[in-house]
Amino acid sequence: MQAGSQMIKLKGKSKALVRLFYLDEHKSCIRWRPSRKHERAKITIDSIHEVCEGMRTEVFRRFANNNFDPNCCFSIYHGDHVESLDLVSTNGEEARTWITGLKYLLAGISDEDSLAKSGLFQFVQIVCACFLTSCCKWLRQTFSEADKNGDGNLSIGEVLQLLHKLNVNLPKQKVREMFQEADTDENQGSLTFDEFCTFYKMISTRRDLYLLMITYNNHKEHMDLNDLQRFLENEQKMVNVTKDYCKMIINQFEPCSENQTHMVLGIDGFTNYMRSPAGDIFNPEHYQVNQDMTQPLTNYYIASSHNTYLTGDQLLSQSRVDMYAYVLQAGCRCVEVDCWDGPDGEPIVHHGYTLTSKILFKDVIETINKYAFAKTQYPVILSIENHCTVPQQKKMAQYLMEVLQDKLDLSNINVNESRRLPSPEVLKGKVLVKGKKLPANIDADAEEGDVSDEDSGEEDEEEEQQINGDVRCFFLFSNLRIIGLLPLLSCVSKSVQSNDSLCFMQIFFRRRKTMRLSRALSDLVKYTKSVRVHDIETQAYVCSWQVSSLNESLTNQILQLKPAQLVRFNQRQLLRVYSSNYRVDSSNFNPQPFWNAGCHLVALNYQTEGRMLQLNRAKFAVNGNCGYVLKPKCMCKGAFNPMLEDPLPGHRKSQLVLKIISGQQLPKPKDSMLGDRGEIIDPFVEVEIIGLPVDCNKQQTRVVDDNGFNPMWEETLVYTLHMPQIALVRFMVWDHDPIGRDFIGQRTIAFKSMMPGYRHVYLEGMEEASIFVHVAINDITGKVTFIRFFSLLRSHLSLSLFLNLDYPSSGTLNTRNMALRNKFGRSLDGRPNPQWQPLSIPATPVLSRRMNDPDTPSSKDSPFKGRRSQSVPRRHPPLPPNTPHHIRKDFLNQYPLPQCSYSTTNNSVPNNHNLTESESSSLSSLDSLDLSTLPSRFPDNQQQTMGTLQREMNALFEQKMLEIRCHSPLFFGDES
C-alpha cells in the first residue's frame, strides 16, 4: 500500500480518472497523484467510516460504462458528510489487499469495542498510549510537509515558513538562535527530524504549565510522588489517589529515563500528562453508559434523524442506504423511512414529490439490520412514513420479518398493567416499528382496513394542517373536550375573528382522509403507534403506547403558550419533533428549546454539519453516545415550566467559574483566502451556556494580537445556572478582524460532563489545537423569597425595603424570624427600629454580567453612577474550593481508580466580600433580581436631583405600597 497502486477513480456519471494511490509513510492518510489539490489530495485514516467491497454505491450504479469486475471494485466512505471514494483496481488481489489493509488500520486506531470490554483503567492507559503515538505521528507529518525539497532536513527558511503556518510570532533572531542550538550534528545549517523535535520542544515549552508545576514541587525541577498526589487531589479534585497510580503516570508520560528511575515527573512529562486524555475536560466515565436505563422510554431523550436517507437538500439530493449505516454508527436510535410504491412491485424509499433519487426499501432494511446494534444494543425505532398501496405494504411487512427476524419479536417483553412503555434495558437488541395501526374495532380476520388521519400522526398530515389553516387554531380549542365541542362551536366562532372561525372549521370539520392499511404491517406496530396530537392536556392518560409527530413551528408555538402542559404531555407519551417543510436546504433547527420541554425525539438532518448537530452530539455524548439520555426528574414527574425565570424555586443553583488561561496551536481559519500564508491570527475565546432560557449566557475574553501558537488570556468568566442537568457549554475560538471575526473552531460538551480543575479543551476535528482552562463548580444556596409577590413593582422597588428570611435546614420557611422593614426604619406594625441601617447589596455575578451586557442601559443612565463597582473582577478568579465530595460511580466500584468529584463548599465569594455562610446565602438569593434596573433610594442627605417624571413615579410607588400594606393579609399587624 505504501508502494502505491494504479487505480481508476470514478467521478460523477462518466468520469474515470487514473491515479496513483498510496499510503503515506506515517500510515495516517491515503494520498493520490496527480491532483490539482496537491498536498490536500488526501483522506486521513481517522476520517474513514467504512470500507465496502463491490459495486454498492450510487456512483457505481449510475456509472455509464458499468462493466467493471465487482471483485476489483471497492468504496471508501469518509468525512463529515460521508462522501464515497469509489475505486477500481487492476485485479481482485490488489483490491483485497487495500480492503484488508484499511480495515486493519481502522481496527488498530479505533477499536472501541475492545476498549469497552476492558476496564476504565486499561482504557485510560490505551488511550494515553495512542495519544503519545499520535503526537509523534503529528510531528513527523508536520516535518514532512515542511520539507519542501524532500531532502529529509529542514533549512532555516523552511523552519520560518513552518512557524508562520503554525501562527508562531517570534523574532527571526530568536528563531535563528534556537535553530543553531538544536543543530548539533555535523551537517550544519539544517535540522534532522530528531533535531527538529528538540527545536519544537524549545518553542513549545509551556510557561503556564511550568508555573503550575513549581507551585506544587517547592520550586524544584520535578514533581515527586507526593507532589503529584497532592496536585491531583487539590487541583483536579480526585480522590483515592494512590502512589501506584502516580507511578503509572510517571512511567506512562515521563520521557526521561533518569526521572523514571527516580520516580519523578519533569516538565516534559507533566506537559505530556496534562495534554493527554487524562487532562481533557470531558469526563472519561461518560465514554461508557453511566445512567439508569431501566426507566420507561418516556423518561429519555432519544437521538433521532430526519429523512435519514438523504445526503443533501430536500429537493434534489441523492438518497443512499449508506446514510443509515452512518447515523446508526453515530449513535442515532430513531431513523426515518419514507415508503412509496415502486416499479415491479418493490417498495422504494425517497422524499415524495421531489427530484431526490430512489432506493429500494429492502436494501434499507438490510442496512439497518447490519448496523442497528454495531455500536450500542439499545433499541432502534423505525419511523415508517407509509404511502404505499396494500400489496406493497405486504411486501414491506415481509421484508421486515424476513430480515429483522427476532429483532421484531416483542412477545417476551413484560410490562406492567399501567400500560407504560418498557425501558431501554428491557428492549435491548429490539427494533420498534413506528407507524399506523388498525383500530381495535376492525374484524380480527380482516387482512386490511381503513385508517383515518385522526388515528395517525404522520409528517405530511401535520404539514398539510399547517398549510390549510393558521397553526394557532390547532391549540386554540385544545382544552375543549370532544363531547362539548359541537354545542360550543356557535358561541366560540362568534367570539373570534372570521379568519379564525374559518380556520376552526377547516381543522375540525374538514373531510377526514382515509387510507387502506395491511394487517401484516399493522401487527408489527406495538409500543410506537403513530397518533395525531388532538389535546395535549388529556391525551395518553390511559395508554402511553403511542408516538405523535409535530413540526418545529407548531411545537414552538405550543411551547410559547402552554409550556407546562407540553412538559406533562411528554411525561405520558413519546413526541417527535421534525424540521419544517420550508427547510429545503436541510438546515437544522435549534433542538435545545424542545429538550427543555422534555421532547423525546428531536429529529435532525444528520447530513448537515453545523452548530445544531454539534449540540446534538454533545447532548448524547454524556451517556456513552448510546442514543438515550435520562431526562431530569422534574421533567419525568410533576409540574415544570421551563419558561419561568425561576423554574425550580427553592432548589440550589450552580455557579460555573471558568478561567480561560491559554491556547495551543490554534490554526488559521479554514476559509482564509491566503490559507497558511495568511497573516497570524488574533484569537479570542467565546464561551456560551445553552440550556433553559434563564440560563442562556455568552461571554468572551479579550483579543490577543498576533499569536495563535500559545496565546495567553488569564481571564475568568462566571455563570449561574438554575438547571445544569440539561445545560451545554460551548467553547468557540475566533480570529478577530477589523471588519468582523472568522471562526476557527469549537468544542461543545454537556455541563455534567465537565471535569473540575485544570483541563484542556480540544477543538473538535483539529489535531493539537486546544485551549487550557480551569473549571470550578460551586453550589449556590437559594432561599425562599417573595419575588413573585413584588414582580409588578420590581421596576420601582426600593433598595431600603428588603426581606430577611431565615431558611432552616429542614427546608421550610421560619416565619417567626421574618422581619419586614420599610424605608422609615420601622417594622411594618409601626414600631420604630433604632438599629436600622441602609442596606448595602454587593453586586452578584448576575449583576456583573448584566452591567456588561450591551442590551443593558449605559452607565451614564445607571442609578449606580458615581459608586464604585463591586462586580466580579475578570482577571482575579476566586480560589478553587478545597473540600471535595464523592460522585456516584457505580460501574467503577470494582476498580481501585482515582475518582473525580465537585466541591460543594464555597471558600470564597467572587466579589471578595468576607461574609458569613448565612450572609453569603442571603446575597445569592438576590441573583434572580435585575438590580441594575432598580432606582437608587439613598438617604435624604445623599438624594440625587430627580426630574418631574421621577417624582411622579416615586409618588405612585409610595401610594401602591400603602395600598398593599392596608389590604394584604401579609401585612396585617396585631390590631385591637
Secondary structure, DSSP 8 states (H G I E B T S, - for coil): --S-EEEEEEETTTEEEEEEEEE-TTSSEEEEES-TTGGG-EEEGGGEEEEEESS-SHHHHH-TT----GGGEEEEEETTTTEEEEEE-SSHHHHHHHHHHHHHHHHHH--HHHHHHS-HHHHHHHHHHHHHHHHHHHHHHHHHHH-TT-SS-EEHHHHHHHHHHTT----HHHHHHHHHHH--SSSTTEE-HHHHHHHHHHHH--HHHHHHHHTTTTT-SSB-HHHHHHHHHHTS-EES--HHHHHHHHHHH---HHHHHTT-B-HHHHHHHHHSGGGBSB-GGGGS--S---S-GGGEEE-EESSTTBSS-TTT--B-THHHHHHHHTT--EEEEEEE--GGG--EE--TTS----EEHHHHHHHHHHHTTSS--S-EEEEEEE---HHHHHHHHHHHHHHHGGGG--TT----TT-----TTTTTT-EEEEB----TTS-TT-SEEEEETTS---HHHHHHHHHHS-THHHHHTTTS-STTHHHHHHHHHHHS-HHHHHHHHHHHHS---EEEEEHHHHTT-SS-EE---S-TTTTTSS---EEEEEEHHHHHHHHHH-HHHHHHHHHHSEEEEE--TT-TT------HHHHHTT-SEEEE-TTS-SHHHHHHHHHHHTTTTSSEEE--HHHHSS---TTSSSSSTTS-EEEEEEEEEEEES----TT-TTGGGS----EEEEEEEESSTTT-EEEE----TT-SSS-EEEEEEEEEES-GGG-EEEEEEEEEETTEEEEEEEEEEEGGGB--EEEEEE-TT-SS-EEEEEEEEEEE------TTTTGGGGGG--TT-EEEEE--TTS--EEEEEEEE-TTSBBTTS-B-TT---------HHHHHHHH-TTS--GGG-TTTTS---S--TTS-------B-----GGGTTS---EE--B---SS-TT-----HHHHHHHHTTTTS-GGGS-----GGG-----HHHHHHHHHHHHHHHHHHHH-GGG-----
